[in-house]
Amino acid sequence: MQRVEAEVAVSVSDLKKSPTAIVDEARGAPVAILNHNRVMAYMVPAETYEAMMERLDDMALVEIVRSRAGEKSIPVDAGKHQILGTTKDGVRSIKPKGRATHFTQRELRAAIRTVRTEKTAV
């Protein structure tokens, strides 16, 4: 028998009938969606999903940092931006004309992914 990893489980047909009621009943907990009494999917609140994705990104970044811990540092030209410092939500930089820009953690992660993709393509 398949193990259900959620306290709330509903059939696909019940989910189709009243999705809002199912979400309300779960009170933020994961919901197992059953098809013929077998789990076909799990439904989680958007906040939970986003937190899971952030955590997975963080774990991937930690592994990259660990794998590069012994590497020699390479100076990097920040170009037009001068980094002022980090904040809880990201990094602040200042443009040459004095206008400050704020980069969120999500934007920084996207930039890191872009750089990783470009490096593997070379």
ABEGO torsion letter per residue (X at the ends): XBBBABABBBBAAAAAABAAAAAAAAGGBBBBBBBGGBBABBBBBAAAAAAAAAAAAAAAAAAAAAAAAABBBBBBBAEABBBAEBBAAEBBBBBAAGBBBBBBAAAAAAAAAAAAAAAAAX
